[in-house]
């Protein structure tokens, strides 16, 4: 490539990064955007309790198993082709969701939305190897995309609340098509055409990997139905075992397992799992706390959570220099340490959480620490393999992202719910139906006060706020402990 062509490629790469980041943000947002839009959706479409769960869960359950197949498909047949196809599928499915006339149609289009997301996520990350051959620039791009993907899931409920307040639940899907259309046009114009890879694409391995991840993802996301969850998880583990066995015997394999023997890779995968489980799990609890306890509107709560995004943006600026100077392992360890210290704020309880300065410092530190840890982990994975196999490495990272997000929602959500129910002091005189409704969650406490005297209603709401704060406090303390363990483990990982 001549110097002039190289300069033009670099000039196009940064605008393309904005396009790729916007698409990645929408994919991340759609995983959680319905958490607060569901009540409005229920009023219109009237889904049953089981259907409500599936409306939310079918998107990640469809996306997670397909990340590795589509990531490696991009390596084989061209990332540009897979990415643009993913954009088109995602945009059409978004329109289908927005105008779905009934629950079956919405479920079908949410599943197709997951297929589009699974095409977009790993190919977006693997394209960074292609668009940014210079390591320093690539690390900056990785930092930007990692921050966008991580914070997108946190902002989903808040953004959903803002859109529902203004236009109703269908608006949460109408946000996507204009952005996706712009992304398709710019990708067609600017993304370089690459020759298809020479490595064959093993459909049997892809099917085994998809089935295995689906089983594990279902088990992680549905622990309440434990017999089904255990059976699903066991089946998933068996299929993953068969997948790994086939990779050792197939030449060339769909996924090169020597990737996991390279320095820091296993610690990086663990880092992605930990960061995403904490970011998504606690992010949902923070969103709930800001609205239920502090009484903020969705827009005002979004303003507070912008501190996480701002800190992540700062992290994307400073991380490349830190990686070049200290190496991935040290930066990842530092990120874990910053996150652990920041979590001391919510772990301290209401005294710290009600202080705007302390809460702001905690959210800022959390965003910065997670940006450092997530960027260094992603860079480790993408740098551990050749450019023509980057899709497989990116798919491993994004599978960790999806499983971590599901694990965080389940574990921290269940923990906070249990603590809330155990600490909710319902005053005497509250009827049993209202008491049970209040115990079901902080968001339901206000509905439980219907028909109560003003004194009893005030006492129920005050008790719910205290219990909600305690749930966040305990969850943050557990997350802080996990990050302390991660600091110790990461400090002992090979440094390169």
Steps between C-alpha positions, in 0.01 A plus 500: 500500500641842404541775760211699350268196504603419856420856610159484329430169674584655839283804422205269427565279801403757764161592345442127454572450869212737578273295272611170653462642850147622434393157376665332797326739740157413359570128526603542865206727584244259357604234752356705789282773347175311571561472874309823565288495182336171595211645707388719208540206262292277730216753504481495120578141397397323825758218500483240776767471769703241307477701178627810682814311603558374147448843342802623698708180496465381140732771365814405699411130484501521120810719475738322738509159323556657158798723585769240427336370180458849356838624624680217323268532199628855462858371500413255223264693269583862575422719800357780289239265356398355836490841672281666237270198497480527879409868478221427251361214711518712817328797336217294349447313828486832689220620273324167547520535879378860490191412298435150638121456528514220756727306735598215260609755239701694758673183621588401143646840415691517832661167408594633155638810673731269696620341175590844364676593823702178489623595152593853603683450831795269423554633147512859629779414744696287253485782242708712736800278416443577133423872523771584754820306422696735726486358853463833680211615281342155525514513878322836495232354271463195726464728802226700329303193387544319832372802689204538265405133526535497878306816577232432237350226714491732802328777305240269347247529786552875539474570128195274488341699782558830322352370173203335672424820692488695175362260237428154643678164481505480120737799492773286659529314169442795266828650621693229312404521129627855423837425661523161331412646158779756539739224606414289193556791260834597654617139532424437132697809408795483737557144620777337297422187303712212624575173330314206654715288728636168389415312817191275467202576723401194706119505529498204742731680740289815468185303587664336802627836627161665448314221679746498788490874559120500469471235772732687735341838425152363571618349829663827607196708408232273652629371836152511657378201300790296637424153354479646150798726563716211625404281203564785259836583656609134501402461135688817414814376676484167313467678165788733585707194590421345162586831333840514673569138409422571135727806500792285613436247222406732211759670281451789481263544797218751510662648812872462562516373859867596530357849552425406862859390563636843415603733784216680672219372276315303767533790743368731227192282443440497875541877504232545235262272692557682829479852358183436301323312780571788739434779253164365384386351832586803712406737219140382517503531880644853480230598248235364736653677802521837327133489400334316791704630794623840383181563301677608182328490163649268236660802333658622824618148584656477155687821578652343812599185313667711232787518749571134421505574127715810549752310709503224241575762233792627708617142535494458122739795472751400767494120471705467177790691656475297819496171305810602308684596817386240755357210299156343492522299823602796717235728350234231541601454864490877556153512347378231737650692794338832399163326460536334843576832671212673318255233614574592861268800448177304441621233741508766773122540476265797500741743668728484195233439236301812593809720465515633142878540526567149633251337262648691209851397601393137530331491159794679338754263653289200405485613137873569487601174668278291278623680188859416595418136576272441200728670248812317616314167498362556150839612370658186643250279315518683167879519509542131584401377155575578137293753307328229294376331821403818684129421460533189715685690772245782488219244523657353815511849650140577406378162626660588834326837474155344448541227761642751748207735443251216549683374808514848651130565444410166656741489793499863611130537421413191704731605785353850516144362484569258785658771715213738422235245600691408815544861614163648400325592825135516392307691770215339688158563357596449136270240335667174393453555122664843526776354717579228246502755218743722690726200569520418128731793429574870553324600178179332622501669841321811373223290344464320834404827671179532299207515742718550809482799731756772434689403817524131409584581139786723611634233736489234226686723255762596762553133588534411132764768450703372795477139380588598142807687623605198706466274196729725297740528795537122543531439125770766470689348794494157332620653172775684685616171650504336156717780363741466792535130414546598135782737595684217675444252214583749225816611675628144472414458130780505238582857398538587135 
